[in-house]
C-alpha cells in the first residue's frame, strides 16, 4: 500500500475524515483527532478506497447527499 500524507485534525464528531488533493497533486487524508485510534484506522482505510477508485477526480461522485 502506498504511503499517504495524513493530518490528524480536530473535527466535529459527526465527521470521521475526508481526503483531498494537496498542492502537489497527491492525496492527503484527514482523520478526526476526537475519535479513537481504531476509528481513525477504519477511516484511513475508507479514504484509501476513495483514492483507489479515483473518486477524488470524479466531479459526479457524492458520498452523502443532503436531504
VMD Tcl script that builds the backbone (N, CA, C; Angstrom):
set m [mol new atoms 201]
animate dup $m
set s [atomselect $m all]
$s set {name element resname resid chain x y z} {
  {N N UNK 1 A 0.838 -1.171 0.000}
  {CA C UNK 1 A 0.000 0.000 0.000}
  {C C UNK 1 A 0.885 1.237 0.000}
  {N N UNK 2 A 0.514 2.219 -0.802}
  {CA C UNK 2 A 1.291 3.445 -0.915}
  {C C UNK 2 A 1.153 4.297 0.347}
  {N N UNK 3 A 2.244 4.906 0.763}
  {CA C UNK 3 A 2.218 5.779 1.927}
  {C C UNK 3 A 1.550 7.096 1.549}
  {N N UNK 4 A 0.678 7.581 2.417}
  {CA C UNK 4 A -0.071 8.811 2.177}
  {C C UNK 4 A 0.233 9.843 3.245}
  {N N UNK 5 A 0.055 11.112 2.877}
  {CA C UNK 5 A 0.104 12.177 3.870}
  {C C UNK 5 A -1.175 12.122 4.675}
  {N N UNK 6 A -1.038 12.215 5.989}
  {CA C UNK 6 A -2.196 12.160 6.879}
  {C C UNK 6 A -2.128 13.330 7.841}
  {N N UNK 7 A -3.283 13.954 8.045}
  {CA C UNK 7 A -3.399 15.044 9.010}
  {C C UNK 7 A -4.379 14.601 10.078}
  {N N UNK 8 A -3.992 14.740 11.330}
  {CA C UNK 8 A -4.868 14.480 12.463}
  {C C UNK 8 A -5.443 15.828 12.862}
  {N N UNK 9 A -6.750 16.005 12.670}
  {CA C UNK 9 A -7.390 17.312 12.837}
  {C C UNK 9 A -8.574 17.214 13.787}
  {N N UNK 10 A -8.767 18.221 14.604}
  {CA C UNK 10 A -9.914 18.314 15.495}
  {C C UNK 10 A -11.133 18.692 14.646}
  {N N UNK 11 A -12.025 17.723 14.428}
  {CA C UNK 11 A -13.222 17.913 13.601}
  {C C UNK 11 A -14.460 17.639 14.449}
  {N N UNK 12 A -15.641 18.071 13.982}
  {CA C UNK 12 A -16.873 17.669 14.682}
  {C C UNK 12 A -16.951 16.140 14.726}
  {N N UNK 13 A -17.504 15.599 15.783}
  {CA C UNK 13 A -17.550 14.141 15.915}
  {C C UNK 13 A -18.419 13.476 14.850}
  {N N UNK 14 A -19.227 14.249 14.156}
  {CA C UNK 14 A -20.038 13.701 13.063}
  {C C UNK 14 A -19.218 13.492 11.794}
  {N N UNK 15 A -17.999 14.030 11.772}
  {CA C UNK 15 A -17.111 13.894 10.611}
  {C C UNK 15 A -15.954 12.982 11.008}
  {N N UNK 16 A -15.887 11.821 10.373}
  {CA C UNK 16 A -14.798 10.884 10.693}
  {C C UNK 16 A -13.510 11.275 9.980}
  {N N UNK 17 A -13.640 11.780 8.752}
  {CA C UNK 17 A -12.470 12.180 7.986}
  {C C UNK 17 A -12.834 12.451 6.550}
  {N N UNK 18 A -11.835 12.804 5.781}
  {CA C UNK 18 A -12.030 13.066 4.362}
  {C C UNK 18 A -10.673 13.040 3.672}
  {N N UNK 19 A -10.710 13.105 2.355}
  {CA C UNK 19 A -9.478 13.135 1.564}
  {C C UNK 19 A -9.581 14.287 0.572}
  {N N UNK 20 A -8.454 14.935 0.323}
  {CA C UNK 20 A -8.416 15.998 -0.674}
  {C C UNK 20 A -7.092 15.930 -1.423}
  {N N UNK 21 A -7.041 16.643 -2.525}
  {CA C UNK 21 A -5.830 16.664 -3.335}
  {C C UNK 21 A -4.965 17.827 -2.883}
  {N N UNK 22 A -3.744 17.536 -2.442}
  {CA C UNK 22 A -2.827 18.555 -1.977}
  {C C UNK 22 A -2.276 19.400 -3.114}
  {N N UNK 23 A -1.565 20.435 -2.763}
  {CA C UNK 23 A -0.993 21.339 -3.763}
  {C C UNK 23 A -0.074 20.625 -4.743}
  {N N UNK 24 A 0.554 19.542 -4.276}
  {CA C UNK 24 A 1.454 18.788 -5.150}
  {C C UNK 24 A 0.700 17.763 -6.004}
  {N N UNK 25 A -0.639 17.734 -5.875}
  {CA C UNK 25 A -1.449 16.808 -6.654}
  {C C UNK 25 A -1.649 15.452 -6.003}
  {N N UNK 26 A -0.975 15.241 -4.878}
  {CA C UNK 26 A -1.091 13.963 -4.176}
  {C C UNK 26 A -2.224 14.010 -3.156}
  {N N UNK 27 A -2.880 12.875 -2.916}
  {CA C UNK 27 A -3.960 12.840 -1.928}
  {C C UNK 27 A -3.456 13.049 -0.507}
  {N N UNK 28 A -4.258 13.750 0.279}
  {CA C UNK 28 A -3.988 13.963 1.696}
  {C C UNK 28 A -5.223 13.486 2.451}
  {N N UNK 29 A -5.033 12.610 3.424}
  {CA C UNK 29 A -6.132 12.076 4.214}
  {C C UNK 29 A -6.172 12.810 5.550}
  {N N UNK 30 A -7.362 13.281 5.909}
  {CA C UNK 30 A -7.578 13.952 7.186}
  {C C UNK 30 A -8.448 13.044 8.040}
  {N N UNK 31 A -7.994 12.758 9.275}
  {CA C UNK 31 A -8.785 11.953 10.209}
  {C C UNK 31 A -9.036 12.773 11.471}
  {N N UNK 32 A -10.110 12.441 12.174}
  {CA C UNK 32 A -10.585 13.217 13.305}
  {C C UNK 32 A -9.844 12.865 14.599}
  {N N UNK 33 A -9.176 13.839 15.164}
  {CA C UNK 33 A -8.406 13.616 16.392}
  {C C UNK 33 A -9.300 13.323 17.596}
  {N N UNK 34 A -10.579 13.587 17.489}
  {CA C UNK 34 A -11.508 13.332 18.601}
  {C C UNK 34 A -11.951 11.872 18.671}
  {N N UNK 35 A -11.636 11.103 17.641}
  {CA C UNK 35 A -12.072 9.718 17.590}
  {C C UNK 35 A -10.947 8.790 18.034}
  {N N UNK 36 A -11.286 7.529 18.243}
  {CA C UNK 36 A -10.291 6.558 18.713}
  {C C UNK 36 A -9.334 6.170 17.593}
  {N N UNK 37 A -8.231 5.599 17.980}
  {CA C UNK 37 A -7.251 5.099 17.003}
  {C C UNK 37 A -7.899 4.090 16.058}
  {N N UNK 38 A -8.706 3.195 16.606}
  {CA C UNK 38 A -9.370 2.174 15.788}
  {C C UNK 38 A -10.316 2.816 14.774}
  {N N UNK 39 A -11.082 3.819 15.205}
  {CA C UNK 39 A -11.982 4.515 14.285}
  {C C UNK 39 A -11.178 5.219 13.190}
  {N N UNK 40 A -10.052 5.817 13.574}
  {CA C UNK 40 A -9.232 6.517 12.584}
  {C C UNK 40 A -8.573 5.555 11.606}
  {N N UNK 41 A -8.205 4.379 12.062}
  {CA C UNK 41 A -7.643 3.386 11.137}
  {C C UNK 41 A -8.698 2.945 10.121}
  {N N UNK 42 A -9.938 2.757 10.573}
  {CA C UNK 42 A -11.021 2.405 9.645}
  {C C UNK 42 A -11.286 3.549 8.671}
  {N N UNK 43 A -11.260 4.778 9.183}
  {CA C UNK 43 A -11.463 5.947 8.322}
  {C C UNK 43 A -10.351 6.042 7.289}
  {N N UNK 44 A -9.118 5.830 7.709}
  {CA C UNK 44 A -7.975 5.851 6.790}
  {C C UNK 44 A -8.180 4.829 5.670}
  {N N UNK 45 A -8.563 3.618 6.029}
  {CA C UNK 45 A -8.811 2.580 5.018}
  {C C UNK 45 A -9.941 2.991 4.080}
  {N N UNK 46 A -10.985 3.584 4.639}
  {CA C UNK 46 A -12.129 4.045 3.839}
  {C C UNK 46 A -11.678 5.103 2.823}
  {N N UNK 47 A -10.891 6.059 3.273}
  {CA C UNK 47 A -10.415 7.119 2.381}
  {C C UNK 47 A -9.445 6.571 1.333}
  {N N UNK 48 A -8.652 5.568 1.702}
  {CA C UNK 48 A -7.768 4.910 0.739}
  {C C UNK 48 A -8.597 4.301 -0.407}
  {N N UNK 49 A -9.757 3.755 -0.086}
  {CA C UNK 49 A -10.632 3.178 -1.114}
  {C C UNK 49 A -11.108 4.253 -2.086}
  {N N UNK 50 A -11.431 5.436 -1.582}
  {CA C UNK 50 A -11.820 6.539 -2.470}
  {C C UNK 50 A -10.681 6.865 -3.435}
  {N N UNK 51 A -9.462 6.879 -2.909}
  {CA C UNK 51 A -8.297 7.168 -3.752}
  {C C UNK 51 A -8.113 6.055 -4.781}
  {N N UNK 52 A -8.195 4.809 -4.332}
  {CA C UNK 52 A -8.006 3.663 -5.227}
  {C C UNK 52 A -9.029 3.672 -6.370}
  {N N UNK 53 A -10.266 4.069 -6.058}
  {CA C UNK 53 A -11.328 4.103 -7.077}
  {C C UNK 53 A -11.326 5.399 -7.884}
  {N N UNK 54 A -10.332 6.263 -7.647}
  {CA C UNK 54 A -10.165 7.526 -8.353}
  {C C UNK 54 A -11.372 8.452 -8.191}
  {N N UNK 55 A -12.050 8.354 -7.059}
  {CA C UNK 55 A -13.212 9.210 -6.818}
  {C C UNK 55 A -12.807 10.643 -6.502}
  {N N UNK 56 A -11.558 10.839 -6.151}
  {CA C UNK 56 A -11.053 12.178 -5.872}
  {C C UNK 56 A -11.136 13.066 -7.115}
  {N N UNK 57 A -11.033 12.447 -8.275}
  {CA C UNK 57 A -11.055 13.188 -9.536}
  {C C UNK 57 A -12.362 13.025 -10.290}
  {N N UNK 58 A -13.404 12.547 -9.616}
  {CA C UNK 58 A -14.711 12.339 -10.249}
  {C C UNK 58 A -15.675 13.414 -9.747}
  {N N UNK 59 A -15.943 14.437 -10.561}
  {CA C UNK 59 A -16.808 15.538 -10.110}
  {C C UNK 59 A -18.256 15.115 -9.880}
  {N N UNK 60 A -18.650 13.945 -10.346}
  {CA C UNK 60 A -20.028 13.496 -10.151}
  {C C UNK 60 A -20.200 12.662 -8.887}
  {N N UNK 61 A -19.097 12.309 -8.228}
  {CA C UNK 61 A -19.181 11.444 -7.051}
  {C C UNK 61 A -19.707 12.220 -5.846}
  {N N UNK 62 A -20.724 11.658 -5.195}
  {CA C UNK 62 A -21.271 12.219 -3.955}
  {C C UNK 62 A -21.427 11.064 -2.982}
  {N N UNK 63 A -20.720 11.121 -1.856}
  {CA C UNK 63 A -20.836 10.038 -0.881}
  {C C UNK 63 A -22.093 10.185 -0.051}
  {N N UNK 64 A -22.339 11.388 0.431}
  {CA C UNK 64 A -23.524 11.654 1.248}
  {C C UNK 64 A -24.293 12.797 0.601}
  {N N UNK 65 A -25.499 12.493 0.192}
  {CA C UNK 65 A -26.324 13.508 -0.431}
  {C C UNK 65 A -27.176 14.179 0.640}
  {N N UNK 66 A -27.224 15.506 0.609}
  {CA C UNK 66 A -28.032 16.230 1.597}
  {C C UNK 66 A -29.499 15.998 1.325}
  {N N UNK 67 A -30.260 15.841 2.409}
  {CA C UNK 67 A -31.692 15.581 2.272}
  {C C UNK 67 A -32.469 16.861 2.251}
}
mol reanalyze $m
mol bondsrecalc $m
mol representation Tube
mol addrep $m
